[in-house]
Structures are given as C-alpha cells and as structure tokens.
C-alpha cells in the first residue's frame, strides 16, 4: 500500500515546482521509493528541467519516473481542464514492499529526431547512462528473471519505450502476475529522446523502468465514450496481429457494413483515419468488453484487418466493432478512477490540438489518493489468461483506462 498517492494539475509551472518542494519536505529522507509521471507539455525547458532535477534528487529516496502525456483537455468529475494544464502524479511507497527494475531488453529500433534542450545547460555535458545501484533489478534478457524468484513477484508496474516487445516476452516467466505498463509519451522535440525515462539520477531513452510489487495486486480496465456498432461475432481465423475472418466472413466488409448501418458519416475512403477511432472489442464470458484493439488497417478485397497489438484475439473469441467519436475528449468521473491505485489513460494529441484554452489562469486541482498518468502511445495490460505473449494487450485507443490496484 502506498504511503501517499496524488495527482496535481495546474496551469502554472511555478506552482507545480512549489508542489514538488512541499512533497520533498514531507517525504524526502525516509528511505522511500518514489514513482512519478510528469507531463511533458511544460512550455519552458528551464521549468521542465528543474522539475525533473528536483523529483530525481529527493534525499534517501529511490526514484522511478517518466515524461507522460498531457491530461489538459480532459474532464474529471465535471471539471474541464485547459489543454495547457500540466500534471504530476506521484506515489511514495515503503521500499521494503517494492523493488525498482530497469529493463534493457531491446525492441525494434526507432529513428530519433528532434533536439536536446532540457535538463542541462548549454555548457554541461549530456548525461551518461551508468550502472544503477545494487538495489535495482536489471533485466538484460529473459533469463534475468531467474535471479529474482517469481514466487516473490505479485505485480509489475512500469514505464516503457515505444517498443516493449522484448520486455513483454520476458513476462512468460511470470505466470499469474498482473502487469501494467505505460508506454511513455513521445519526447523527441522536448528532450531529443524518443521517450524520457528516469531511474534515480539517470535518464534513459530506451528500455523500461518500473517496480516489482511483493503484495497482491489486481487489474481493472475501462473504455470511455465508446459505442458498439455491430452484433457479436466470433473470430474464425487470425494470424499475428491480423484478424482474417469473423463468422467466416470478410472482416473489413463487415466493419464497413457496420459503419453504414450505424449511421456514422465516415466513408469507405476515410474510415481508417486516425481521428475516426474504430476498434475491435474482445468480450469476456459474461459479454462485457474486456479488451479493445485499435484497428490500424483493412483491405476490403482481401478482408483482413490489422490491429495495434502484438497479437490478435484467438480463434473462438467473441468480438464486436466499436466506435469512438472523433471529437471526444476523455470524460472521467471520480467513480471511474480507482482509489489507492495507479491509473493509466490513453489520450489523443490530435484531438487536444484542436481544443481551445479558456481564461482559468489560476486553475489548480489535486486528486488525492489517486495516481493518474496518460500517454498518446497507450498502455499495455498483462494478465495470465493462457494467451500468446503472456496475455499482453496494447490499449492504444483514446479513452482506454487501465488501473493497477
């Protein structure tokens, strides 16, 4: 159980820095572990760098963190936040109950673009990634897990780069363990790195950082503002991340038919545009939406649809097509945010870019006993359900909400 959980929102980076200072006075120096997610949309690089420096230098505190997506533009408990609102989610935990880890298992290489201008002055050298302290578990490959008894691991919470496949493969060694990972926000034009991860005083642009929990954990998932647009169907053929047949019929044609019958204005030529947000939902045995796979491509002639996930639903899975309004911003009720929990929300940068700020210059909000972080890249939910890839499902549809309790 965390000693402190909170999520802070403000339009003022100065107030955010004051918040960090208040937390330091209360929790630094007590041999605790700090997990944090700082939104990357702080406009001034100097303020962003100062916030990171203060968060990663709490006295006698182990830190794990990342730069996350913006939560401005969302509505939380009927409070609409401007798109320029910055946020900070923090959790302070007893170091005897969690153990930090750093994964260096590679995924696929990503091209790096942008520029470096944060966290250091012009005359300072770029930080060097050096070995971590002895308390940190380093997963260099799948075999590394053998050195940490799986029987001690009850949950894994982590922040990863854009290609977490290597880490996900290692989870086959962790049956019956809940895993939730936020794919960190893209930061090439903020820090010059594809993503920006933190472990104690170090900065990383690849791999993953996180915490191993030795207490019992559970997972919950919700999908905000989605509408079912088709009857229940059965997966009759799938391969890799592609669904080739639903009810022994052409999946793409079935989706186009569902769009037409639902009265949506999307045309065959633009139904796969980013803002349309069509997806395939896998249903639980009770008929509830259990997993959602964002549809990334479809071929009306060949029929197959591609999903933004390492694997498609398996043969026999009950599924439905979903649609999320192109103009929809996440609308969270406090009842949907699990208390005493870590909540990860998938957001859409395209939608936020079109929203307009209002005049709430002094806006400030604190969600107590709740850790809420977001990313436009989504999160990965991992449950042991006898599925391929350890039951890991990427939730990249905007409005997906995963909770680690």
N, C-alpha and C positions, 0 to 999 in steps of 0.2 A: 504494500500500500504506500502510495506517495505521501510524503510529509506535506507537500504543497503542490497544487496544480492551479494554473490560471492562464488566461489568455487576455492580453491587453491590446486595446485598439486606440489609436489617436491619429489626428491629422498633423500633430506636431512631433517631429523627431526629437526635439529638445525634451518634451515631456516623456517620450519613450526612454531617453537616456536617464532621466530622473527616476523612472520606474526601475530601471536596472540597478541604479545606485541604492534605492530602497531595498531591493531584494538582496543585494550584496551585504548590506548592514545586518540583515536578519538571518541570512543562511550561510554566508561565507565563513570559512574557518572551522567547520564542524564535521569534516571528513564525509561530506555527502557527494552524491552523484547528481549532476545537472544535465537534463535533456532539454534542448531548446530548438525552436524553429522561428527564425527571424525573417519576416517578409522582405523580399529583395527590392521592393519598389520605393525604398527611401531615396529621395531625389538627390541629396547631397552626398557624394562619395566620402567626404570627411566625416559626416554623421554616421554613415553606414560603417565605415572602418572603426570609428570609436565605439559603436555599439558592439561590434564583433570582438574588439580587443577587451572590452570590459566583461563580456559574457564568458570569454575563454580564459580569463585570468582571475577568477574567484579564488581566494586563498583556500588551500587544502580542499579543493573540490575537483572531482573528475568531471570533465565535460564532454558531451556528445551533442552535435547540432548540425544544422544545415540552413542554407538560404531557401526559403519557401516561396510559394506564390502569393499573390495578393488576395486578401479577403474583403477589401473595399469593393463596394458594389453589391455585396450580398445583403440579405435582410435577415437579421437574427432577432427573434422574439419581437417582430414587428418594428424593429429599428433598422431603417435603411441607412447603410453606410456609403459614403462617397468613395469613388474609385481610387482616390489618392490617400485613403486611410492606410496607415501602416500597422503591422501587428507583430506581437511577440508572444509565443506560447512557451511556457516553462514548466518543468516538473523537477522537484527536488526529492531525492529518494535516499533511503538508507543504503550505503554502499555494500552492506552485508547481504542485501536482498537482490542485488543486480550486479552483473559483470559486463563492462564495456567490451565490445569486439570491433575489430577492423577487418574487413574482407578485402583481399587483393585478387580474388578470383576474377579473371577478365571476362568481359562480354565481347561484343563486336566494337571495333574501333569507330570513333566518331570524328569527323573533321572539326577542327577548332577554329572559330572565327571570333572577331571582336577585339577587345583591347583590355589591358590590365590597368586599372586606375584606382582600385580600392585596397584598403587595409595596409598601405605603406606609403611613405612619402617618396618623392622622386629620387632622392639621394640614398634611399635604403635599398638593400638587395632584396630580390624576390625570395619569399620564404622557401626553405628547403624541407622536403618531406623526410623526416628522420625516424628511426625506430621508436616505437611507443614504449611506455613504461611496462614493468613486469606484470602489472595487474590487468593488462589488456590482452584479451584473447585475439590472436591474429589467425584468420582463416586464409591461408595462401592457396589451398586447394581443398578438394572434398575430403581428403584423408585427415586434414587438420582437426576435424570434429572428433576424431577418435581419441584425442588427447583431453577432451572435456566430456566427461561421462554424460551421455544423452539422458540418463535417468535423473540428472540434476536439472535439466532444462525443461521448464514448464511453458515458456513463451519466448518469442523473439520479436523485438520491435526495432525497426531500422530505417535509415535513410540511405538511398542508393543512387548511383549514377543512372544514365538513361538506358543502359543495357545490363540489367541484373541477371541475365540468364545463368551465368556461372554460379552465382550465389544460390539461385533457385534450385539448381541441380544438386547442390550440396545438401539441401533440405531433405533429400530422400533418406538421409541418415537420422532424421528427427521425426519419426512417426508419432502421431497423436500429440503433436506440439503445435500450438497456434502461432502463426506468423503474420505480421502486418508490416508492410514497408511502404513508405512514401518515396516515390521517385522524385527526387529533388527538382526544384524549379530550374529551368534553363537560365544560365547566367553569363553567356559569352560577352554580352555588351554591358555587363555590370562589373564583373571581376576578371574577364578574359578567360574564364574556365567554363567548360560545358555545364558543369554543376559545381557547387561550392559546399564541401562537407568539412566538418570540424571534429577533431578529437584532441582534447586538451589544448595545447598551444599550436597544434599543427593544422594545416589547411590541405585538403585533398580535392582532386578534380576527377577521380575515378574510384571504382570500387564501392564499398559501403561502410557505414559506421552504424553502430547500434548497441542495444542492450540485450543481454540474456537474462531472463527472469527465472527465479527459482521458486516462485509461488504459482499457484494455479491461476490460469487465465482463461478467458473466453473471448469470442469474436462476435460482432454483430455487423450487419450491413444493411443499408437503406439506399433507395434510389429516388431522388427528389424530382417532382414535376414531370414524371414520365406517364405516357398513355399507351395502353395496349391497343394495337391496331390490327390484330389478326386472331383467329382462333388458335387453340392449342394444336401444335404439330409435333411430330416425332422425327428425330434425327435418324435417317435411314442410311446415310453414308457421309463419312467425314475423314479427313486426312490432314495431319499437321494442324495448321490454323485455318483450314478451309472446310466449309460445310458444302458437300456436293449434292446432297439430296435430302429433302424434307417430305415425309409421307410419299416417298418415291417420286417426287415431282421436282421441277426446276426451282431452286430457292430464290433466285433473282426475280423470276417471273412472279412467284408467289408474293414477294415483297412489293413489286410494282403494282400488283393487283390490290394488295392491302392498302397501299398509299391511295390508290384511286377510290376504293370503296370507303375509306375513312374520310374522304372529302378534303384531304390536305391539298395545298396548292403546288406542291413540289412536282416538277415534270420529270419525265424519264431522263432528260439530258442533265439535270442538276440535282438529282436526289442524293448523290454521294458527296455534295459539297459539305465542307466542314461544319457550317452552321446548321445543317439540317438534323444532325444527330440522330440517326437511326441506329438501332441496335437489336441484338438477339438476346432474349432473356431465357435462361435455363430455370426451370421450375423445380421446387422441392417436391417431395412425395405428397405434401399437403396442398400443392397447387400454388404456393406463394413464389414470388420472384426471389430466387436465391443467388443468382449470378447474372451479370449483364456483360455482354461482349459487344463492343463498338464495331459496327460494320465499316470496313475501310475500302472495300472494292467489290464489284459484282459484274458479272458478264451475262446479259440476257440470253445470249445464244448458247453458251456453254453451261450456264446455270449456277456455277459455284459462287459463293460469297466468301470473302476473306475477312477475318476478324483480327482485331488488335489484341492478340493474346498468343502466348506460346502454343496453346492447343485449343482446338475447337471442342464443343461438347461431344461426348462419346455417343456411340451407337445406342439408340433407345431412349436418349434423354428427351424429356418433354420440354418444348420451347414455344415462345411467342415473339413476334416482332413488336418492338417498342418505338415510340417517337417522343422526342423532347423538343418543345417549341424553340425555334431559332432565337427568339428574343428573351428566353427565360434566364434569369439570374437565380442562383440558389436562394431559396427561401426557407430558412431554418427556424423551427420552433424550438424553444429550450427543451421541450419534451423529447425531441429527436436527438439532442446531444446527450450522450450518456455521461452521467456524473461520475466522478472519480475514475475517469477513463481518458484514453488517448484517441482523439477523433481526427481522421484524415479525410479531406474533402477534395474532390476533383473539380477544378474550375476551368473556365474558358476565357483566354485572353482576348479572343476576337470579340466576344460579347462585351467584356469590360471596356474595351477600347471605344465602343460606341455609346457608353453611358456618360452622363454629364454630372459634374460635381454641383453641389448646392452651396449654400453660404454658411454651413455649420463650422465656422473657423475654430471653435473651441471644443469640437467633438472629442469625447473620451468615453470609453466603455471598458469595464473589466468583467470577464466571465470567471467567477470563482469556481474552483474545484473542477475545472474542465480544461483540457489541452486540445486546442483546435488549430490544425495547420492545413494548408492547402497546396496544391500544385496543379499546373495546367497539364502536367505529364501523367497524372493519375497516381494510383497506388496499387500494390499487389497484396491480395488476400490469400493466405495459405492455410488450408485445413486438410487434415488427413482423411480423405474420402475414398481411398483406393484408386485415385485417378493418376493419369500420367503427370509427370513433372511435380509430384508431391501435392497435387490438388491446388496448385497456384493459379490464381485468376487475376489478370490485369484489369483494373477498373478505370478505364480512361474516358468513359462517358461523363461529361459535365453533370454535376449533381449527385455523383456517387459518393456515399458517405460510409467509411469503414471505421469501426470502433474496436479498440483493444482494451478490454476491461479486466 
